[in-house]
């Protein structure tokens, strides 16, 4: 249950949100274009970050670029 401690984990890197134009999901409520976020975990397809709600969320990598 590693996901329970992600919020307190060390930041892996910082990424910047480049867009919130999602085809399927509502992401503009949790992400802001231009903001820089701390990556807490990373997989092949997702970044797990602390989003605008203050919780850790998983988002497709297509929304971000390295800061």
NORZI-V624216 format. One record per run of one state. SS is the DSSP state (2 for helix, 1 for strand, 0 for the rest). FROM is the first residue (numbers start at 1). TO is the last residue. Records with the same first field share a line. If there is no record, write none. Layout:
BEGIN
SS = FROM-TO  FROM-TO
END
This chain:
BEGIN
0 = 1-1  9-12  18-35  43-45  51-55  67-67
2 = 2-8  61-63
1 = 13-17  36-42  46-50  56-60  64-66
END
